[in-house]
Each structure stands twice: as C-alpha cells, then as structure tokens.
C-alpha cells in the first residue's frame, strides 16, 4: 500500500507555529508530508523547510509530496533527536519553528508486514527505522520476564502486565513467539474474560508498550526536547502532538521546566540558582481535535497539541 497518513490537528498546528514567510522550519516527524506541505504553502521564496523521518517509506512518499517546492524543501532520513547534527550539516544555526507529530502513521499500522498492529497476523517487527537491529520479536523472546513486566506496566499502563509477562515467558519456553497473532492469543489468555469485554482490544496496551520499547520513543523524547528548544531563534515556536498520557506528561513537564527552571526552595525570597527561563508555554491546556476532525479521522481521538515559544 502507499504511504497514507492523515495529518492530525493540522490547522491548529500551523496556527500555533506562527509561521514567518521567510523563516526556517523543521518537521521532525515528516510522515506523509501533510504538515510540511502546509508549512511550505505559507513560506515565500526565501523560506525553507527541513523534513526529517527515520522511516524509509515516509521519506519516499513525502519526497514526492514536497517535490513541487523545489530546493525550499529538504528531506532527510534520520531520527529527530539528531536534528542539531542535521542542521549543522546544512549550515543552519537557528530555526523559527519545530514540529513533532508523535503518532504512528496509518501506513505503519495498516501495512501487515511491518508488524505494528494486533489486527493482522504478521511477523513481529514494529521498527520505525528498518535499519535498526532490535525488533519486537527480540523483545518478546529475549527480555527477562521482570523487564517485560515493567515495560508492559509502565509503557502500556496495563493492569494485567504481570499475567501477560508470565504467559509470554511460559510460551516461549516451548518455541519462539514469531507473529502478532501468536502474541495476541497469549495476551488474550492472560486477561480475564469479563475484562476483555471492556476497554477495546485486549492487546492494544501491550502492543503499544512493546512498540515504545522497540523504538525508544519515550527515551528519545525526553532526551530531545531541551536541545530542540535550543535550536529555536528568539520568538520561535515548538509544537508537539502526542497520542498517549506518557508522551503528553513528558512534553508538559519539559515545557514547564523550560519556562520556569528555578530549583530554589519555595521559602527563598529570591532566586539564587541562576537558572533563567528559556521561553513561555503558549498552551496552558493542550489543544484537542474538534468534533469534525474526530468524525473525519477517529485516530485523532487521543491527540493533544502543546506549544512553547522561545524568549524574544
């Protein structure tokens, strides 16, 4: 199938970036190029867009979408955590806006052989970057039971994480767990029947947890936000779209800390730690999809947009 992904909170993100026609912008999760195309439509001949994605299929698809914009659009295959190095190679020392859309693309979910989805029976994979060696299969078959439990509990927020980890550990003693279908059956057996009738597919949270671990999603996000803020020019905006509470908590806390980094005890009359604010949080509460978007694109249901602005 072709690379398909409906850009979530598109208009809200474009508005949140406060695009300067001659500015330089980075889309760190290029996907199908929907957000990037709208950014480029707002730029004049002096503006520039750098699109970054680690998925080869995304790079190929977005390259075609952005082709009409010529050399104003630069497409790079990499992880957004390496944005400083990408910009350095391009001779860019500051940007006017940065975007991250942390959702898994419809292409990744709906392409059976990528092994992301519990809806299809396929080999366990879940790699966003097919060049990396770690796969979901290796996690499921080689991680110790205690580590599997922590991943499923913490990244999936799954109340039956202990049961699921035990069942996985028992099943793989007989033979390796190779497919999403096999993993589905193990998870189903680990959750009481009366609980399986509520809260969506029983594998949803465990698959999310394994995918997050496979791609180091939360680690990369934690490590990156601060250094990406550093790249912003005065008045530059940083927009991040998250899709579950773990991501949103990281973004909310990182933006708050960038706005108010003081670590002095509340009893101190003045700040003595010397840490200064790097900007301000624009969104006191996250921006959520409207009713029309939710009707058009149900996968937008859990999306949240938060925005930070660098000091001028």
N, C-alpha and C positions, 0 to 999 in steps of 0.2 A: 504494500500500500504506500501511497505518497505521504509525505510528512504533513500531517494535519494537526493544527492546534489553534483553538480559538483564544485570542488574547483576552485575558480577564482584566476587568477594571481599566479598560483601555483609555477611555476619555478622562477618567479620574486621574490616571497616572500622567497623561500628557499635560493636564491642567496643573497637577502637582509639581511637575518639573519646571514650570515657568520658563519655557524654552526661549532662549535668545536666538534670533535668526542666524547670527554669525558664531554661535557657540560650538563647543566640542562636547559631545555626549557619548557615554558608554552604556551599551546594553549588555550586561554581564551574563545574561541567560537568553541568548538570541532566539532559540527555538525556531519557529517558523517565520520569524521576522516581522510579526504583526506590530509590535510596539515600535520596533526600529523604523519601519516604513512610515508610521505616523510622525515620528520624530523628524525624519528626513523631509517630510512634506512641510514641516514648519521652518526648516532651515533654508537660508539663501545660499548663493554660490560660494560663500566663504565659510559656511558651517560644515561640520564633519561629524560622522557617526562611526564609532568603532563597535562592532558586534562580536561578542565572544561566546563560544559554546564548546563544550567538550564532546558533544555527540556529532559524529561524522555526518549522520543523516540530516541533522539540523543545519550544519554548515552548508551542505549541498543545496538543501531546499531554500534556505534564507539567501544564499548567494544568488539564486535565480530571482527571488522576490526583489532584492535590492539592486539588481543589475542595472535598471534604468537610471539609477542615481550616480552611476559612474564612480569616479575616484573620491567622491564625497563620502562613500561608504566603504569601510574596511572590515573584512570578515576574517576572524582569527579563531583557529581551533585551539582552545585551551580552557583551563578552569578559571572562573572569575577571581579566585584567590590570587592568581598570578597577574592580575590587571596592572599593578605597578611595573612589572617587568615588560609586559606587552606594550604599555605606553612608552616606556623608556626606549624600546627598540624602534618605535615610530617617531621618536623625537618630540614627544608630548610631555610637558612637565606639569600640566594642570588641566582640569576639565570643569565644565559648567553644570554637569548633571550626570547622575549614575542611576541605573535601574537594575533591580534584580527581581525576577518573577520565579519564585522557588518551586512552582508546581511541576509535577511530572507531566510531560506533554501527552496529548491524546495519542500521538503516534507511538510513543513508548508503551503506553498502556494497551493499545489496540493491536500492536504487532506481536503476534503469538510468539515468534521465535526469540523475542527479547526477554521473555520470561519474567515480566513485571507483574502480570495480572493473575489473580486467582480465578478469573473467568475462563481461562483457556488452559488446556493441558499442554505444557511445553517444558523443555529443559530449563532447570533453574539457572537463571543468569543474573538479571537485574542491574547490569553495569550500564551506567550512563556513558562512560568512556570505554569503548570496547578494547582499548589498548591496555587497560589495567589487568592485572592477573587475578585479583580477588573477585570471586563470583559468589552468588547466593548459595550455590551448591557447596562450595568450600565452607562457608559459614555454617550451614545446616549440618554438614557431615563431620567437620573437624573441630569446631569450637567446643570447649568443655561445657558440660551441662549447666554449670553455675553461670558461665558467661552468657550462654544462650538465654537463660532465665532473666538476667539483668537487662539484656538488650530488649527482649520482648516486653518486660515490665516497664522499662524506662522509656524506650523509643515508641513502643506501641500502646503504652498505657493500658495493657491488657491484664485484667484481674485474674485470669487463669494462666498466667505466664508460667507458674511452677508446673502445673499439669502438662502444659504444652511442651516445655523443655524436657520433662521426664519422658514423655511419649516419643519425642524425637530421638532422644538418646537411646531408648529401648529399641526403636525400629531400626536404627542404623547399625545396630549390632549384628543384625541378620544380613543386611545388604545395604549399600549406599542409597540414600534418597536422591533420586535423579530428577524428578519432574515436579512441576507445580501441582499436578493432580495428586501425586502421592503425598505431598506435604499437606494439601487440602484435607485429605482423608484423616491424616494423623491429627491435625488441628481440630477437625470436627469431632473426633472421638474423645478429645481432651476436654471439650466443653459440654456441660450438662445439657440435655435435650431441651429442657424448659428455658434455658438461657439462649439457646441457638435461635429461638423464635423471635428474639428481640435484638435490636441494635445493628441490623444489617448483616452482611455476610460474615460468618464466624472467622474467616481467615483475614479479614480486612486489616486488623490491627497488627497481627503477626507479620503479614507481608510488608506492611509499612515499616515495621521495626527492622526487618532484615534488609530492606532496600536502603534505609537510612544508614545502617552499619556498612553495607557494601560500598556505598559511595561517600562515606564520611561526611554526610550532609551537615549535621549539626556542628561537628568539629570545624569544618571549613567555614561555616557561617560565623561562628564565634571568633575564629582567627582573623577573619577578613574585614569585619565592619569598621573597626578602628582605622586600619590602614587605607581603606577605601575613602573614608571621610577625609583623610589627609590629602587625598588627590584633588579634592574639590577646590576650585577657585573661590574667593570671597563671594558670598551670596549664592553659591552653587547648591543644588538640591540633590538629595539622595532619596529615592523611592524604593521601598522593598515590599513585595507582595508575598505573604505567607499563606500556608494552607492547613496548618495544624498548630495546636497550642504551644508545642515545644519550640517551633521556629518563632512564633509570634512573641513568646516570652523573651527569647534571646534578643530579638530586634528591639523590643520595647525597653529592655534593660540597658542595652548598648547605647541607644539614642539618649536615654535619660542620663546615663553616665557621661556621655559626651557633652550634654547640656550643663550638667552640674557635677563635675568630677571631684568636688571637695570631699575630703575624708576626715576633716576635723570633727571632733565630738560636738554634739549639739550645744553643749554647755559653753563652748568657746565663744567669746563676744565677737571675734573677728577671725577670718580665715588665716591660718599660718602654714597650711600645707603647700601653698604655692601653685596648686593646680587651677588652671583657668578654663573657663567654658570655651568650647570649640564651635558652638552654634546653638540653635534652638530647635526644639521639637515642634513641628508645624501641626501635627495631628495629636491633640490631647486624647482622642479616642480614634481607633482605626477606622478608615473609610471602608464601607461594606458595599457589596453589589446591590443594585436596585432591583425592584421586582421584575422589570422587563428583562434584565440580564439573566436573572435566575430562571425565568421561563425559557429564554433562548438557549441558555447554557447551564444545565443543572450542575456541572462540575465546578461552577464558580461559587457554589453554596458556602464553602468554608473559607473563601478568600478574604484576606484583610490587608489593607494598604496603610503603611506608616511612612511619614515623610520627615526628613531632617534637613535643615538649612545651615550651611556654614556661615560663621560670622563674616560680616562685611568689613 
